[in-house]
Amino acid sequence: MTNLFLIVGVALIHQNYKNNNMKTTTATAEILNDLVQINNDRIEGYEKARQELKDGDADLKTLFLNMIAESQKYKMALATEVAALGEDIETGTTNSGKIYRAWMDVKAIFTGHDRKTVLNNCEFGEDAAQNGYKMALEEEDLPSNIRELISDQKASLRTSHDEIKRLRDAQA
């Protein structure tokens, strides 16, 4: 009889571990997919910003193209991890990103597309990306390799944020 209880106990422990592992896997994939969407927002935001710039802003157009490439690279790294977890990869953008881009369109009607306004809008987007990455890192059950990936991307995106802020602050 003791062996039967032992076998049942081991089976229950295994099932609990399996259920908890599946929950952790799903939660990790959701966090990664949120970051995929944030990078999609960033890509769309910088594509929009490039279109709003004047011909004389070639330096910003190049910088924004680099930031688009940066987010495409990060998105691919995140998507690879989502796929490795056996989950579907998000392809869209966040609802807040869509609302913000629509607000940028309305704002541009009244304020125009001057360099400082475009940089202000970009800094707002960079702040949102930093916040999203910060929230992801606050999750306790992230596997160490995922935490490292997110932390490295956040640090690099912080550098991009600081560059946008520096350029914005340099405007008269």
C-alpha positions in Angstrom: 0.0 0.0 0.0 2.9 2.4 0.8 4.3 1.9 -2.7 0.9 2.8 -4.2 0.8 6.1 -2.3 4.4 6.7 -3.4 3.6 6.1 -7.0 0.4 8.3 -6.8 2.4 11.0 -5.0 5.2 11.0 -7.6 2.6 11.1 -10.4 0.9 14.2 -8.8 4.2 15.9 -8.3 5.1 15.3 -11.9 1.7 16.6 -13.1 2.1 19.7 -10.9 5.6 20.3 -12.3 4.3 19.8 -15.8 1.4 22.2 -15.3 3.6 24.8 -13.7 6.2 24.4 -16.4 3.5 24.9 -19.1 2.2 28.0 -17.3 5.8 29.4 -17.1 6.3 28.6 -20.8 3.0 30.3 -21.8 3.7 33.4 -19.5 7.3 33.7 -21.0 5.9 33.5 -24.5 3.3 36.2 -23.7 6.1 38.5 -22.3 8.2 37.9 -25.4 5.3 38.5 -27.7 4.6 41.8 -25.9 8.1 42.8 -26.6 7.7 41.7 -30.3 4.7 44.0 -30.5 6.7 46.9 -28.9 9.4 46.5 -31.5 6.8 46.4 -34.2 5.4 49.7 -32.8 9.0 51.1 -32.9 9.4 50.0 -36.5 6.1 51.6 -37.6 6.8 54.7 -35.5 10.2 55.4 -37.0 8.9 54.7 -40.5 6.2 57.3 -39.9 8.7 59.7 -38.4 11.0 59.3 -41.5 8.0 60.2 -43.7 7.3 63.4 -41.7 10.9 64.7 -41.9 12.0 67.3 -44.4 14.6 66.8 -47.0 17.2 68.7 -44.9 16.9 66.1 -42.1 18.9 63.4 -43.8 20.8 62.7 -40.6 17.6 61.8 -38.8 16.3 59.8 -41.7 19.5 57.7 -41.5 19.3 57.4 -37.7 15.7 56.3 -37.9 16.6 53.7 -40.5 19.2 52.4 -38.1 16.6 52.2 -35.3 14.2 50.4 -37.6 17.0 47.8 -38.3 17.7 47.6 -34.6 14.1 46.7 -33.8 13.9 44.2 -36.7 16.9 42.5 -35.3 15.5 42.4 -31.7 12.1 41.3 -33.0 13.7 38.3 -34.8 15.7 37.3 -31.6 12.5 37.5 -29.5 10.4 35.6 -32.1 13.1 32.9 -32.2 12.6 32.4 -28.5 8.8 32.3 -28.8 9.0 29.7 -31.5 11.5 27.6 -29.4 8.8 27.6 -26.7 6.3 26.2 -29.2 4.1 29.2 -29.2 2.7 31.5 -32.0 4.6 34.7 -32.8 2.7 38.0 -32.7 2.8 40.0 -35.9 0.9 43.1 -35.0 1.4 46.2 -32.9 0.0 47.2 -29.6 -3.3 49.0 -29.3 -1.6 51.9 -27.4 0.9 52.2 -30.3 -1.9 52.5 -32.8 -3.7 55.1 -30.7 -0.4 57.1 -30.3 0.3 57.1 -34.0 -3.2 58.3 -34.7 -2.7 61.0 -32.1 0.6 62.0 -33.8 -1.4 62.5 -37.1 -3.9 64.8 -35.4 -1.1 66.7 -33.6 0.8 67.2 -36.8 -2.1 68.9 -38.4 -1.8 71.6 -35.7 1.9 71.7 -35.0 3.5 70.6 -38.3 6.4 68.2 -38.8 9.3 70.2 -37.5 12.4 68.4 -36.3 11.8 69.1 -32.6 8.2 67.8 -32.8 9.3 64.6 -34.6 12.1 64.1 -32.0 9.6 64.7 -29.1 7.3 62.1 -30.6 10.2 59.6 -31.0 11.3 60.2 -27.4 7.8 59.4 -26.2 7.9 56.1 -28.1 11.3 55.3 -26.7 10.0 56.0 -23.1 7.2 53.6 -23.8 9.6 50.9 -25.1 11.8 51.3 -22.0 8.8 50.9 -19.8 7.7 47.8 -21.6 11.1 46.2 -21.2 11.2 47.2 -17.5 7.9 45.6 -16.9 9.1 42.4 -18.7 12.2 42.2 -16.4 10.0 42.5 -13.3 8.5 39.1 -14.0 10.1 36.7 -11.6 9.8 33.4 -13.4 11.7 34.3 -16.6 14.4 31.8 -17.5 17.9 33.2 -17.2 18.6 33.2 -20.9 15.4 35.1 -21.6 16.1 37.6 -18.8 19.6 38.2 -20.3 18.2 38.7 -23.8 15.6 41.2 -22.6 18.1 43.0 -20.4 20.6 43.3 -23.2 18.0 44.7 -25.6 16.7 47.1 -23.0 20.2 48.5 -22.4 20.7 48.9 -26.2 17.3 50.6 -26.6 18.3 52.9 -23.7 21.3 54.1 -25.8 18.9 54.8 -28.7 16.5 56.7 -26.3 19.4 58.8 -25.0 20.5 59.7 -28.5 17.0 60.8 -29.4 16.8 62.9 -26.2 20.2 64.4 -26.9 19.2 65.4 -30.4 15.8 66.8 -29.2 17.5 68.8 -26.4 19.9 70.3 -29.0 17.0 71.8 -30.9 16.4 75.5 -30.3 
